[in-house]
Amino acid sequence: MTATNQTETREEFDGFDAEELAMLDATLSKIKGHVDRNIEGSNDPQEISRLLSMRYYINQSY
């Protein structure tokens, strides 16, 4: 599901136009990609745990 579809149901994004929602979707996609790459490249269990928590929060919130 894209941020566009998700954000249409979220009150804090009321009033955003299609271009703004697309930009939000692209930004979230980039953040998720960076988090995933950092998880894969890390050998530090604390960092991996922190990144997994971040990924979970992003997936649940957006």
mmCIF file of the N, C-alpha and C atoms, coordinates in Angstrom:
data_MODEL
# 
_entry.id   MODEL 
# 
loop_
_atom_site.group_PDB 
_atom_site.id 
_atom_site.type_symbol 
_atom_site.label_atom_id 
_atom_site.label_alt_id 
_atom_site.label_comp_id 
_atom_site.label_asym_id 
_atom_site.label_entity_id 
_atom_site.label_seq_id 
_atom_site.pdbx_PDB_ins_code 
_atom_site.Cartn_x 
_atom_site.Cartn_y 
_atom_site.Cartn_z 
_atom_site.occupancy 
_atom_site.B_iso_or_equiv 
_atom_site.pdbx_formal_charge 
_atom_site.auth_seq_id 
_atom_site.auth_comp_id 
_atom_site.auth_asym_id 
_atom_site.auth_atom_id 
_atom_site.pdbx_PDB_model_num 
ATOM 1   N N  . MET A 1 1  ? 0.849  -1.175 0.000  1.00 0.00 ? 1  MET A N  1 
ATOM 2   C CA . MET A 1 1  ? 0.000  0.000  0.000  1.00 0.00 ? 1  MET A CA 1 
ATOM 3   C C  . MET A 1 1  ? 0.893  1.236  0.000  1.00 0.00 ? 1  MET A C  1 
ATOM 4   N N  . THR A 1 2  ? 0.592  2.189  -0.810 1.00 0.00 ? 2  THR A N  1 
ATOM 5   C CA . THR A 1 2  ? 1.405  3.395  -0.880 1.00 0.00 ? 2  THR A CA 1 
ATOM 6   C C  . THR A 1 2  ? 0.997  4.366  0.214  1.00 0.00 ? 2  THR A C  1 
ATOM 7   N N  . ALA A 1 3  ? 1.875  5.313  0.477  1.00 0.00 ? 3  ALA A N  1 
ATOM 8   C CA . ALA A 1 3  ? 1.554  6.339  1.470  1.00 0.00 ? 3  ALA A CA 1 
ATOM 9   C C  . ALA A 1 3  ? 0.318  7.113  1.034  1.00 0.00 ? 3  ALA A C  1 
ATOM 10  N N  . THR A 1 4  ? 0.138  7.266  -0.279 1.00 0.00 ? 4  THR A N  1 
ATOM 11  C CA . THR A 1 4  ? -1.030 7.989  -0.777 1.00 0.00 ? 4  THR A CA 1 
ATOM 12  C C  . THR A 1 4  ? -2.307 7.315  -0.289 1.00 0.00 ? 4  THR A C  1 
ATOM 13  N N  . ASN A 1 5  ? -2.381 6.005  -0.427 1.00 0.00 ? 5  ASN A N  1 
ATOM 14  C CA . ASN A 1 5  ? -3.575 5.295  0.019  1.00 0.00 ? 5  ASN A CA 1 
ATOM 15  C C  . ASN A 1 5  ? -3.711 5.319  1.526  1.00 0.00 ? 5  ASN A C  1 
ATOM 16  N N  . GLN A 1 6  ? -2.604 5.176  2.227  1.00 0.00 ? 6  GLN A N  1 
ATOM 17  C CA . GLN A 1 6  ? -2.646 5.160  3.680  1.00 0.00 ? 6  GLN A CA 1 
ATOM 18  C C  . GLN A 1 6  ? -2.975 6.536  4.237  1.00 0.00 ? 6  GLN A C  1 
ATOM 19  N N  . THR A 1 7  ? -2.332 7.571  3.701  1.00 0.00 ? 7  THR A N  1 
ATOM 20  C CA . THR A 1 7  ? -2.482 8.889  4.283  1.00 0.00 ? 7  THR A CA 1 
ATOM 21  C C  . THR A 1 7  ? -3.861 9.477  4.027  1.00 0.00 ? 7  THR A C  1 
ATOM 22  N N  . GLU A 1 8  ? -4.552 9.000  3.020  1.00 0.00 ? 8  GLU A N  1 
ATOM 23  C CA . GLU A 1 8  ? -5.889 9.525  2.780  1.00 0.00 ? 8  GLU A CA 1 
ATOM 24  C C  . GLU A 1 8  ? -6.813 9.232  3.958  1.00 0.00 ? 8  GLU A C  1 
ATOM 25  N N  . THR A 1 9  ? -6.504 8.212  4.746  1.00 0.00 ? 9  THR A N  1 
ATOM 26  C CA . THR A 1 9  ? -7.335 7.867  5.885  1.00 0.00 ? 9  THR A CA 1 
ATOM 27  C C  . THR A 1 9  ? -6.814 8.464  7.191  1.00 0.00 ? 9  THR A C  1 
ATOM 28  N N  . ARG A 1 10 ? -5.656 9.116  7.168  1.00 0.00 ? 10 ARG A N  1 
ATOM 29  C CA . ARG A 1 10 ? -5.066 9.683  8.369  1.00 0.00 ? 10 ARG A CA 1 
ATOM 30  C C  . ARG A 1 10 ? -5.398 11.167 8.450  1.00 0.00 ? 10 ARG A C  1 
ATOM 31  N N  . GLU A 1 11 ? -5.900 11.600 9.580  1.00 0.00 ? 11 GLU A N  1 
ATOM 32  C CA . GLU A 1 11 ? -6.331 12.983 9.745  1.00 0.00 ? 11 GLU A CA 1 
ATOM 33  C C  . GLU A 1 11 ? -5.195 13.987 9.606  1.00 0.00 ? 11 GLU A C  1 
ATOM 34  N N  . GLU A 1 12 ? -3.995 13.635 10.073 1.00 0.00 ? 12 GLU A N  1 
ATOM 35  C CA . GLU A 1 12 ? -2.904 14.610 10.018 1.00 0.00 ? 12 GLU A CA 1 
ATOM 36  C C  . GLU A 1 12 ? -2.469 14.936 8.595  1.00 0.00 ? 12 GLU A C  1 
ATOM 37  N N  . PHE A 1 13 ? -2.933 14.159 7.608  1.00 0.00 ? 13 PHE A N  1 
ATOM 38  C CA . PHE A 1 13 ? -2.582 14.427 6.227  1.00 0.00 ? 13 PHE A CA 1 
ATOM 39  C C  . PHE A 1 13 ? -3.750 14.996 5.437  1.00 0.00 ? 13 PHE A C  1 
ATOM 40  N N  . ASP A 1 14 ? -4.845 15.318 6.111  1.00 0.00 ? 14 ASP A N  1 
ATOM 41  C CA . ASP A 1 14 ? -5.957 15.986 5.441  1.00 0.00 ? 14 ASP A CA 1 
ATOM 42  C C  . ASP A 1 14 ? -5.463 17.311 4.877  1.00 0.00 ? 14 ASP A C  1 
ATOM 43  N N  . GLY A 1 15 ? -5.855 17.610 3.681  1.00 0.00 ? 15 GLY A N  1 
ATOM 44  C CA . GLY A 1 15 ? -5.452 18.853 3.056  1.00 0.00 ? 15 GLY A CA 1 
ATOM 45  C C  . GLY A 1 15 ? -4.206 18.726 2.185  1.00 0.00 ? 15 GLY A C  1 
ATOM 46  N N  . PHE A 1 16 ? -3.512 17.590 2.252  1.00 0.00 ? 16 PHE A N  1 
ATOM 47  C CA . PHE A 1 16 ? -2.362 17.377 1.383  1.00 0.00 ? 16 PHE A CA 1 
ATOM 48  C C  . PHE A 1 16 ? -2.877 17.080 -0.028 1.00 0.00 ? 16 PHE A C  1 
ATOM 49  N N  . ASP A 1 17 ? -2.192 17.635 -1.018 1.00 0.00 ? 17 ASP A N  1 
ATOM 50  C CA . ASP A 1 17 ? -2.593 17.314 -2.389 1.00 0.00 ? 17 ASP A CA 1 
ATOM 51  C C  . ASP A 1 17 ? -1.826 16.082 -2.868 1.00 0.00 ? 17 ASP A C  1 
ATOM 52  N N  . ALA A 1 18 ? -2.136 15.635 -4.069 1.00 0.00 ? 18 ALA A N  1 
ATOM 53  C CA . ALA A 1 18 ? -1.533 14.408 -4.612 1.00 0.00 ? 18 ALA A CA 1 
ATOM 54  C C  . ALA A 1 18 ? -0.010 14.511 -4.695 1.00 0.00 ? 18 ALA A C  1 
ATOM 55  N N  . GLU A 1 19 ? 0.495  15.680 -5.058 1.00 0.00 ? 19 GLU A N  1 
ATOM 56  C CA . GLU A 1 19 ? 1.948  15.851 -5.164 1.00 0.00 ? 19 GLU A CA 1 
ATOM 57  C C  . GLU A 1 19 ? 2.625  15.733 -3.804 1.00 0.00 ? 19 GLU A C  1 
ATOM 58  N N  . GLU A 1 20 ? 2.019  16.328 -2.792 1.00 0.00 ? 20 GLU A N  1 
ATOM 59  C CA . GLU A 1 20 ? 2.577  16.241 -1.440 1.00 0.00 ? 20 GLU A CA 1 
ATOM 60  C C  . GLU A 1 20 ? 2.534  14.808 -0.911 1.00 0.00 ? 20 GLU A C  1 
ATOM 61  N N  . LEU A 1 21 ? 1.451  14.105 -1.192 1.00 0.00 ? 21 LEU A N  1 
ATOM 62  C CA . LEU A 1 21 ? 1.354  12.704 -0.765 1.00 0.00 ? 21 LEU A CA 1 
ATOM 63  C C  . LEU A 1 21 ? 2.367  11.833 -1.489 1.00 0.00 ? 21 LEU A C  1 
ATOM 64  N N  . ALA A 1 22 ? 2.608  12.118 -2.757 1.00 0.00 ? 22 ALA A N  1 
ATOM 65  C CA . ALA A 1 22 ? 3.612  11.369 -3.518 1.00 0.00 ? 22 ALA A CA 1 
ATOM 66  C C  . ALA A 1 22 ? 5.007  11.626 -2.957 1.00 0.00 ? 22 ALA A C  1 
ATOM 67  N N  . MET A 1 23 ? 5.278  12.876 -2.578 1.00 0.00 ? 23 MET A N  1 
ATOM 68  C CA . MET A 1 23 ? 6.572  13.209 -1.987 1.00 0.00 ? 23 MET A CA 1 
ATOM 69  C C  . MET A 1 23 ? 6.747  12.502 -0.640 1.00 0.00 ? 23 MET A C  1 
ATOM 70  N N  . LEU A 1 24 ? 5.699  12.459 0.140  1.00 0.00 ? 24 LEU A N  1 
ATOM 71  C CA . LEU A 1 24 ? 5.733  11.743 1.411  1.00 0.00 ? 24 LEU A CA 1 
ATOM 72  C C  . LEU A 1 24 ? 6.000  10.260 1.183  1.00 0.00 ? 24 LEU A C  1 
ATOM 73  N N  . ASP A 1 25 ? 5.334  9.681  0.210  1.00 0.00 ? 25 ASP A N  1 
ATOM 74  C CA . ASP A 1 25 ? 5.531  8.269  -0.120 1.00 0.00 ? 25 ASP A CA 1 
ATOM 75  C C  . ASP A 1 25 ? 6.975  8.009  -0.536 1.00 0.00 ? 25 ASP A C  1 
ATOM 76  N N  . ALA A 1 26 ? 7.531  8.865  -1.380 1.00 0.00 ? 26 ALA A N  1 
ATOM 77  C CA . ALA A 1 26 ? 8.914  8.693  -1.835 1.00 0.00 ? 26 ALA A CA 1 
ATOM 78  C C  . ALA A 1 26 ? 9.891  8.823  -0.670 1.00 0.00 ? 26 ALA A C  1 
ATOM 79  N N  . THR A 1 27 ? 9.652  9.772  0.210  1.00 0.00 ? 27 THR A N  1 
ATOM 80  C CA . THR A 1 27 ? 10.529 9.978  1.366  1.00 0.00 ? 27 THR A CA 1 
ATOM 81  C C  . THR A 1 27 ? 10.491 8.780  2.297  1.00 0.00 ? 27 THR A C  1 
ATOM 82  N N  . LEU A 1 28 ? 9.298  8.285  2.595  1.00 0.00 ? 28 LEU A N  1 
ATOM 83  C CA . LEU A 1 28 ? 9.180  7.109  3.462  1.00 0.00 ? 28 LEU A CA 1 
ATOM 84  C C  . LEU A 1 28 ? 9.831  5.888  2.832  1.00 0.00 ? 28 LEU A C  1 
ATOM 85  N N  . SER A 1 29 ? 9.707  5.752  1.539  1.00 0.00 ? 29 SER A N  1 
ATOM 86  C CA . SER A 1 29 ? 10.323 4.636  0.839  1.00 0.00 ? 29 SER A CA 1 
ATOM 87  C C  . SER A 1 29 ? 11.845 4.700  0.962  1.00 0.00 ? 29 SER A C  1 
ATOM 88  N N  . LYS A 1 30 ? 12.409 5.894  0.815  1.00 0.00 ? 30 LYS A N  1 
ATOM 89  C CA . LYS A 1 30 ? 13.858 6.054  0.955  1.00 0.00 ? 30 LYS A CA 1 
ATOM 90  C C  . LYS A 1 30 ? 14.310 5.747  2.377  1.00 0.00 ? 30 LYS A C  1 
ATOM 91  N N  . ILE A 1 31 ? 13.568 6.227  3.357  1.00 0.00 ? 31 ILE A N  1 
ATOM 92  C CA . ILE A 1 31 ? 13.913 5.960  4.752  1.00 0.00 ? 31 ILE A CA 1 
ATOM 93  C C  . ILE A 1 31 ? 13.888 4.462  5.025  1.00 0.00 ? 31 ILE A C  1 
ATOM 94  N N  . LYS A 1 32 ? 12.832 3.789  4.560  1.00 0.00 ? 32 LYS A N  1 
ATOM 95  C CA . LYS A 1 32 ? 12.737 2.335  4.758  1.00 0.00 ? 32 LYS A CA 1 
ATOM 96  C C  . LYS A 1 32 ? 13.914 1.622  4.104  1.00 0.00 ? 32 LYS A C  1 
ATOM 97  N N  . GLY A 1 33 ? 14.309 2.050  2.917  1.00 0.00 ? 33 GLY A N  1 
ATOM 98  C CA . GLY A 1 33 ? 15.443 1.449  2.232  1.00 0.00 ? 33 GLY A CA 1 
ATOM 99  C C  . GLY A 1 33 ? 16.739 1.624  3.005  1.00 0.00 ? 33 GLY A C  1 
ATOM 100 N N  . HIS A 1 34 ? 16.951 2.828  3.545  1.00 0.00 ? 34 HIS A N  1 
ATOM 101 C CA . HIS A 1 34 ? 18.153 3.084  4.334  1.00 0.00 ? 34 HIS A CA 1 
ATOM 102 C C  . HIS A 1 34 ? 18.157 2.234  5.609  1.00 0.00 ? 34 HIS A C  1 
ATOM 103 N N  . VAL A 1 35 ? 17.019 2.135  6.265  1.00 0.00 ? 35 VAL A N  1 
ATOM 104 C CA . VAL A 1 35 ? 16.925 1.330  7.481  1.00 0.00 ? 35 VAL A CA 1 
ATOM 105 C C  . VAL A 1 35 ? 17.229 -0.133 7.152  1.00 0.00 ? 35 VAL A C  1 
ATOM 106 N N  . ASP A 1 36 ? 16.641 -0.654 6.091  1.00 0.00 ? 36 ASP A N  1 
ATOM 107 C CA . ASP A 1 36 ? 16.874 -2.047 5.710  1.00 0.00 ? 36 ASP A CA 1 
ATOM 108 C C  . ASP A 1 36 ? 18.348 -2.298 5.378  1.00 0.00 ? 36 ASP A C  1 
ATOM 109 N N  . ARG A 1 37 ? 18.972 -1.380 4.635  1.00 0.00 ? 37 ARG A N  1 
ATOM 110 C CA . ARG A 1 37 ? 20.390 -1.549 4.293  1.00 0.00 ? 37 ARG A CA 1 
ATOM 111 C C  . ARG A 1 37 ? 21.263 -1.507 5.546  1.00 0.00 ? 37 ARG A C  1 
ATOM 112 N N  . ASN A 1 38 ? 20.917 -0.636 6.481  1.00 0.00 ? 38 ASN A N  1 
ATOM 113 C CA . ASN A 1 38 ? 21.696 -0.548 7.715  1.00 0.00 ? 38 ASN A CA 1 
ATOM 114 C C  . ASN A 1 38 ? 21.523 -1.794 8.569  1.00 0.00 ? 38 ASN A C  1 
ATOM 115 N N  . ILE A 1 39 ? 20.329 -2.380 8.566  1.00 0.00 ? 39 ILE A N  1 
ATOM 116 C CA . ILE A 1 39 ? 20.104 -3.630 9.295  1.00 0.00 ? 39 ILE A CA 1 
ATOM 117 C C  . ILE A 1 39 ? 20.979 -4.727 8.698  1.00 0.00 ? 39 ILE A C  1 
ATOM 118 N N  . GLU A 1 40 ? 20.974 -4.838 7.381  1.00 0.00 ? 40 GLU A N  1 
ATOM 119 C CA . GLU A 1 40 ? 21.743 -5.876 6.697  1.00 0.00 ? 40 GLU A CA 1 
ATOM 120 C C  . GLU A 1 40 ? 23.244 -5.702 6.888  1.00 0.00 ? 40 GLU A C  1 
ATOM 121 N N  . GLY A 1 41 ? 23.707 -4.465 6.985  1.00 0.00 ? 41 GLY A N  1 
ATOM 122 C CA . GLY A 1 41 ? 25.145 -4.203 7.066  1.00 0.00 ? 41 GLY A CA 1 
ATOM 123 C C  . GLY A 1 41 ? 25.701 -4.129 8.471  1.00 0.00 ? 41 GLY A C  1 
ATOM 124 N N  . SER A 1 42 ? 24.868 -4.242 9.466  1.00 0.00 ? 42 SER A N  1 
ATOM 125 C CA . SER A 1 42 ? 25.324 -4.078 10.843 1.00 0.00 ? 42 SER A CA 1 
ATOM 126 C C  . SER A 1 42 ? 25.663 -5.413 11.497 1.00 0.00 ? 42 SER A C  1 
ATOM 127 N N  . ASN A 1 43 ? 26.683 -5.370 12.335 1.00 0.00 ? 43 ASN A N  1 
ATOM 128 C CA . ASN A 1 43 ? 27.049 -6.522 13.158 1.00 0.00 ? 43 ASN A CA 1 
ATOM 129 C C  . ASN A 1 43 ? 26.785 -6.252 14.635 1.00 0.00 ? 43 ASN A C  1 
ATOM 130 N N  . ASP A 1 44 ? 26.298 -5.057 14.947 1.00 0.00 ? 44 ASP A N  1 
ATOM 131 C CA . ASP A 1 44 ? 26.052 -4.642 16.325 1.00 0.00 ? 44 ASP A CA 1 
ATOM 132 C C  . ASP A 1 44 ? 24.612 -4.969 16.711 1.00 0.00 ? 44 ASP A C  1 
ATOM 133 N N  . PRO A 1 45 ? 24.411 -5.898 17.652 1.00 0.00 ? 45 PRO A N  1 
ATOM 134 C CA . PRO A 1 45 ? 23.051 -6.288 18.045 1.00 0.00 ? 45 PRO A CA 1 
ATOM 135 C C  . PRO A 1 45 ? 22.198 -5.126 18.561 1.00 0.00 ? 45 PRO A C  1 
ATOM 136 N N  . GLN A 1 46 ? 22.807 -4.175 19.258 1.00 0.00 ? 46 GLN A N  1 
ATOM 137 C CA . GLN A 1 46 ? 22.040 -3.024 19.754 1.00 0.00 ? 46 GLN A CA 1 
ATOM 138 C C  . GLN A 1 46 ? 21.571 -2.138 18.610 1.00 0.00 ? 46 GLN A C  1 
ATOM 139 N N  . GLU A 1 47 ? 22.438 -1.940 17.634 1.00 0.00 ? 47 GLU A N  1 
ATOM 140 C CA . GLU A 1 47 ? 22.054 -1.130 16.482 1.00 0.00 ? 47 GLU A CA 1 
ATOM 141 C C  . GLU A 1 47 ? 20.958 -1.832 15.674 1.00 0.00 ? 47 GLU A C  1 
ATOM 142 N N  . ILE A 1 48 ? 21.104 -3.126 15.485 1.00 0.00 ? 48 ILE A N  1 
ATOM 143 C CA . ILE A 1 48 ? 20.088 -3.888 14.759 1.00 0.00 ? 48 ILE A CA 1 
ATOM 144 C C  . ILE A 1 48 ? 18.751 -3.806 15.482 1.00 0.00 ? 48 ILE A C  1 
ATOM 145 N N  . SER A 1 49 ? 18.765 -3.942 16.792 1.00 0.00 ? 49 SER A N  1 
ATOM 146 C CA . SER A 1 49 ? 17.535 -3.850 17.579 1.00 0.00 ? 49 SER A CA 1 
ATOM 147 C C  . SER A 1 49 ? 16.882 -2.473 17.420 1.00 0.00 ? 49 SER A C  1 
ATOM 148 N N  . ARG A 1 50 ? 17.696 -1.433 17.480 1.00 0.00 ? 50 ARG A N  1 
ATOM 149 C CA . ARG A 1 50 ? 17.185 -0.063 17.331 1.00 0.00 ? 50 ARG A CA 1 
ATOM 150 C C  . ARG A 1 50 ? 16.585 0.132  15.943 1.00 0.00 ? 50 ARG A C  1 
ATOM 151 N N  . LEU A 1 51 ? 17.268 -0.375 14.931 1.00 0.00 ? 51 LEU A N  1 
ATOM 152 C CA . LEU A 1 51 ? 16.779 -0.232 13.557 1.00 0.00 ? 51 LEU A CA 1 
ATOM 153 C C  . LEU A 1 51 ? 15.512 -1.053 13.316 1.00 0.00 ? 51 LEU A C  1 
ATOM 154 N N  . LEU A 1 52 ? 15.450 -2.244 13.905 1.00 0.00 ? 52 LEU A N  1 
ATOM 155 C CA . LEU A 1 52 ? 14.228 -3.040 13.779 1.00 0.00 ? 52 LEU A CA 1 
ATOM 156 C C  . LEU A 1 52 ? 13.049 -2.338 14.447 1.00 0.00 ? 52 LEU A C  1 
ATOM 157 N N  . SER A 1 53 ? 13.308 -1.699 15.584 1.00 0.00 ? 53 SER A N  1 
ATOM 158 C CA . SER A 1 53 ? 12.253 -0.921 16.249 1.00 0.00 ? 53 SER A CA 1 
ATOM 159 C C  . SER A 1 53 ? 11.801 0.238  15.377 1.00 0.00 ? 53 SER A C  1 
ATOM 160 N N  . MET A 1 54 ? 12.768 0.887  14.741 1.00 0.00 ? 54 MET A N  1 
ATOM 161 C CA . MET A 1 54 ? 12.441 2.000  13.845 1.00 0.00 ? 54 MET A CA 1 
ATOM 162 C C  . MET A 1 54 ? 11.608 1.504  12.670 1.00 0.00 ? 54 MET A C  1 
ATOM 163 N N  . ARG A 1 55 ? 12.009 0.387  12.075 1.00 0.00 ? 55 ARG A N  1 
ATOM 164 C CA . ARG A 1 55 ? 11.260 -0.170 10.940 1.00 0.00 ? 55 ARG A CA 1 
ATOM 165 C C  . ARG A 1 55 ? 9.847  -0.544 11.365 1.00 0.00 ? 55 ARG A C  1 
ATOM 166 N N  . TYR A 1 56 ? 9.701  -1.151 12.538 1.00 0.00 ? 56 TYR A N  1 
ATOM 167 C CA . TYR A 1 56 ? 8.379  -1.513 13.035 1.00 0.00 ? 56 TYR A CA 1 
ATOM 168 C C  . TYR A 1 56 ? 7.509  -0.260 13.211 1.00 0.00 ? 56 TYR A C  1 
ATOM 169 N N  . TYR A 1 57 ? 8.074  0.775  13.825 1.00 0.00 ? 57 TYR A N  1 
ATOM 170 C CA . TYR A 1 57 ? 7.324  2.009  14.044 1.00 0.00 ? 57 TYR A CA 1 
ATOM 171 C C  . TYR A 1 57 ? 6.873  2.618  12.709 1.00 0.00 ? 57 TYR A C  1 
ATOM 172 N N  . ILE A 1 58 ? 7.776  2.677  11.750 1.00 0.00 ? 58 ILE A N  1 
ATOM 173 C CA . ILE A 1 58 ? 7.428  3.238  10.444 1.00 0.00 ? 58 ILE A CA 1 
ATOM 174 C C  . ILE A 1 58 ? 6.325  2.428  9.786  1.00 0.00 ? 58 ILE A C  1 
ATOM 175 N N  . ASN A 1 59 ? 6.452  1.109  9.820  1.00 0.00 ? 59 ASN A N  1 
ATOM 176 C CA . ASN A 1 59 ? 5.433  0.249  9.198  1.00 0.00 ? 59 ASN A CA 1 
ATOM 177 C C  . ASN A 1 59 ? 4.079  0.373  9.887  1.00 0.00 ? 59 ASN A C  1 
ATOM 178 N N  . GLN A 1 60 ? 4.076  0.533  11.205 1.00 0.00 ? 60 GLN A N  1 
ATOM 179 C CA . GLN A 1 60 ? 2.822  0.657  11.930 1.00 0.00 ? 60 GLN A CA 1 
ATOM 180 C C  . GLN A 1 60 ? 2.194  2.038  11.776 1.00 0.00 ? 60 GLN A C  1 
ATOM 181 N N  . SER A 1 61 ? 3.029  3.047  11.648 1.00 0.00 ? 61 SER A N  1 
ATOM 182 C CA . SER A 1 61 ? 2.546  4.429  11.623 1.00 0.00 ? 61 SER A CA 1 
ATOM 183 C C  . SER A 1 61 ? 2.192  4.913  10.222 1.00 0.00 ? 61 SER A C  1 
ATOM 184 N N  . TYR A 1 62 ? 2.851  4.359  9.219  1.00 0.00 ? 62 TYR A N  1 
ATOM 185 C CA . TYR A 1 62 ? 2.651  4.860  7.862  1.00 0.00 ? 62 TYR A CA 1 
ATOM 186 C C  . TYR A 1 62 ? 2.383  3.713  6.954  1.00 0.00 ? 62 TYR A C  1 
# 
